[in-house]
Every structure is written in C-alpha cells, then in structure tokens.
C-alpha cells in the first residue's frame, strides 16, 4: 500500500488494540501525518498450562485441521504444536491473511486461509474444510477463552468433531480512574478503531457518562459488518465503516476514507 504522507494530516485516531498488536498500526498512522492516541482496552495474557492442553498436544495427529483464530492464537498456541507439526504440514488453517502470515513467519510452509473475507464465514467456504466436516473428521480450533461459538457450531452441524485449545485470555486494561477521566477530557479523537464486539462493549463501558454522547458520535473503523451492527446497537450514531481486508493496511485504508469525508 503506497504511503500518502498527508492522507491523515490533522486526524487524531484512537487505537484501542492491545499494546502488543498496535506498534505497526501506530507507525502507519504517523507516516501519513495522523496522530495516534493509544487506549488499549485489553491486555492479552497466556492461560496457565493444564492437563487438558497437554492432552490436546499429545493427540495432534488425530486432527485433520488445526484452525488458528487470530494472531494471538498463533503467538500463544505455537508452543503447544510447534515441535509436533511438520513444517510442510497441510493441517494448518488461519482466519485471515495476517494470521496466516504469522504462521508462515514461524516456519510453516503451507497455510490455507480465506482470501475474500477474514472471518468465520470465509473459513467455512474453504473447500477442504467443508469436505473435512462432511466426512466427520476431527478439527481443532486454537483461540482465546470465551471466543465465538459460531465456527464450531457450524462445523459440528456439518458433521465434524471439534475441540478447542484456549491458549490466551483478554483482560480489561487497568487505568488509574483519575487519569482516565483526564484522558477523556482531552482525547477528542476524530476516528476510533474497534476490532471486535468485545472491544465495542468495553469501550462503551469505559467512556464516562458526561463524554459518552460526543464520543459515540465519532466515526469508527471496525473489522466487520457484524461489529458495525453491534456498535450501532450500543449507541454509535456516526459513520461506521468496515474494512475490506482485516489487517493494518485495511484499517488505514478506511481511516483515509473517513479522513477524506471529514475534509470535504
């Protein structure tokens, strides 16, 4: 994606991603003249080792596919599988291009992922996964604690036997209450980035009542129409624009679209 040095000039963008996932996005915003405002909603923490996870690791050869649901799943799930899966294995699936790239960077040569849409519906359209489910084979989903059930539900309905390996958890980021009030008095973002329904929930919960109406009237970039609908239901009243590609470049592209509309 070519860098347009002034495409975000004068635009303040609230980035709500966890710290460990936001560095590249912050740099991309700055490179285009924007001002990123960091406000992580969650910290990502690994789950403790357990006999259940050890048991899954011991039987990886019984799964036809291992699905990684996010880059967090790659980071915290790789210790579970890395020494037990061959680099040229065809077992690995990813929710989207960014997650697939993390697996490829880790040394796996063959990672399939949906090209058109980085979500559950896109995964379910992969021919190999459809055939696997129809034949009743076993599938492992590596995800965070308490993730969406739709993927497993649809795979089971198609005939697959599905297990989870929950390898990380999202913990709301702690802020000093007084400093958080000060933050909202001065933040004044032009665009907000929200990547999930849980991020929308936490964001709305955190915004002080006296600032809520103004903040919910700020345009937002979200990762899917599902998140946009959820945000609208919780009171967002301005533009909600979904990314075409669920990666940093896709987010930046939609920030530029909103910045352009504000400039007119």
N, C-alpha and C positions, 0 to 999 in steps of 0.2 A: 504493500500500500504506500504510494508516494506521500512524502511528508509535505503538507501545506503549512508553512511556518506561521501564518496568521489566521488559520481557519478557526481557531478557538480564542483568538485575541480578545481579552477583556471578559472572558467567560469563566465563572467560578463553578467548579464541578465537584460535587460532594461524592466521594468514593467510599462506599460502605463495606467493601470487601475486607476479609481478614488481612492483617498486615503481611503475612507470608505469601499472599497471592496478588498483591497490589503493586509491586515495585515497577513492573514493566508498564502497566497502565498509567501510573503516575508520570513516568518518563515520557510516554507518548503524548499525554496531555500538555506537559511543559514544552515539548518540542514543537507544538502547534500554537504556542502562545497562551494557552489556558492556565488557570490557576487551580490546581487540585486541592481539595480540602479533605483531609483524611479523617474518617469517622468510622472505624471498624465496628461492626455490630456484633461480631462473634470472634472468639478465639477458637482455633482448631486444635484439639488435643487427641493423642492416641488413646485407644482403650487399653486397659491392662491385659497382659497375656492371660489366657484362660484355657482350661482343658478343651472347651468347645472349639476354640480356634486351632488348637493343636490337632484336634481330631480332624478338622477340615483339611488342614495342611497335609495330613498323613494320607488322605484319600483323593488328592487332586487328579490322579489318573482316572478316576471314575467319572469325571465331569467332561462332557463333550465341549462345553464352552464355559469360559470364565469371563464375566462381564464386569468391567470397571466403570463405575457410575460417575466418576469425577476425577480431577487431578489429585484431590485429597485421597481418594481411594487408591490411586497409584502410589502416592508417597507413603501412605501408612500400610498399604496392603502388600507392597512388594516384598518386605521381609517374610511375609507368610508364604510366598510362592517362588521367589527368585531362584533358590537353589534346587527347586523341584520341577521346574518347567524348562524345557529346552528352548534355546534362543530362536530356533526356527519352528517352534510350535505354531499350529494353526488354531489353537484353542482360544486366543485372546480377542475379545471384543471391547470396544470403547464407546461411550455415549456420544462422542463427537471428535472433531479433528484435534482439538487441544489435548484432550485426554489420550488420544491415540499417539500424539506426538511425545507425550511424557513416557509412554511405554516404549516407543521406538528409541527415544534417547537413553532409556535404561538397558537397551541392547536386544530387544525383541524385534525380530525381522518381519513378522507377518501379523499385523494388527488390522482387523476389519472394523469399520465404523460407518455410520450413515453419512452420505455426502450431502444430502439435501436438507436435513434438519437434525440438530443435535439435541434430541430428546427421546423419551420412551417410544413415541410413535415412530420416529425414524429408525430406532433399533429394531422394532418389531417388523419393519419392512425388509430387513436383510434376509435374502432367500435362505442362506444357510441356517439362520436362527429359526426361521419358520419350519424348515424341514426337520431340524433337531427336535423342536417342540412336538411336532406331529408324530414323530417316531417314539416319543415317550422317554427320551434320554435325559440325563441329569445336567443341570445348569447351575453354576454358582454365581451369585451376584455379590460383588465386593462394594460396600457402601458405608455411609455413616449410620450411626444409631438413629433409629426412628425415621428413616427415609420413606419416600412414597412407596405405596404397595402396588401401584398400577402395573408395573412391568412384571412382577412376579405373578400377580393375579391373571394377567393376560396369557402369560406363558403356561401357567398351570391349566387354564381353561383350554389351551390348545393341546394339552397332553403331557407337557414337560414335568419333571420333578425338580423343584427349585429349592436351593438352600441359600442362606445369607452368610456372609462373613462381614460383620460390622466392626470396622477397624479404627474408626475415629468418631469423635463427638463434637458438636458445636456447643460452645459455652458462651453465653452472653458476656461481652466485654464489660469489665467493671470500670466505671469512671467515678471520680470524686463528684458527688452531687452538686457542690457549689461551682466547681469548674465546668460541669456540664451545662448548668444554667448560663454561665458566662459564654460558653461556646455558642449556644443557640441565640444569644443576644447579638452576636457578631458574625455568625456564619454567613447568612444571606446568600445561599447558593443560587445559581442560575439554572443548573441542571443537577438532578440526583440520579445516581446509578444504583439500581436494586436488582439483585441477581436471582432471587427466589421468593416464594411465598413467605417462608420463614423470615427472610430479611425484611419484607414489607411489614409483617406483623411486629417485629422487633423495632423497626424504625418508627412506626406509628405509636407504639407503646412508649418510646423514649422521648418523643418530642413533647415539651411542656405545653400544657393546655393553652397558655397565652400566645404561643407561637404556632399552634397547630394549623389554624386556618391558612395562614400565609405559607407555611412550609408545604402543605398539601396542595397548594396552588402552583407549585414549582414543576416545570416539565421534568419527566423522568424517562430514562432509558432502562428497559427491562429485557429479560432474556427470552421471553416467550409471550404469546398472546394469553396464555394461562395466568402468568404473573400480572400482566396488564389488567386482566379482568378482576383479579383478586385485589389489586391496588385500587381500582375504581370502586369496588365494593366497600373498601375501607375509607373512602373519602377523597382520594386523589381526584382533583377536578380540572387539571390542565392536561396538556398533551402527554400521552403515554405511548412511547414508540418502541416496538420490539425489534431486536437485532435480526439480521438475516443470517449471520454467522456467529455462533456463540463463542466468540473469542475476543481478545483485546482489540483486534482490528475492527471487528464488527461493532463493538461498543463505541470506539472512536468515530466510526463512520456515522452512527446515529447521533452522537454528540454534535458532530459537524452539521448534520441536517437540522437539529434543533437550534444550534447557534445561528445558522443561516436564516431560519424563520424568525428568530428574535431580532436579527439585524434589519429585517425588512420593515 
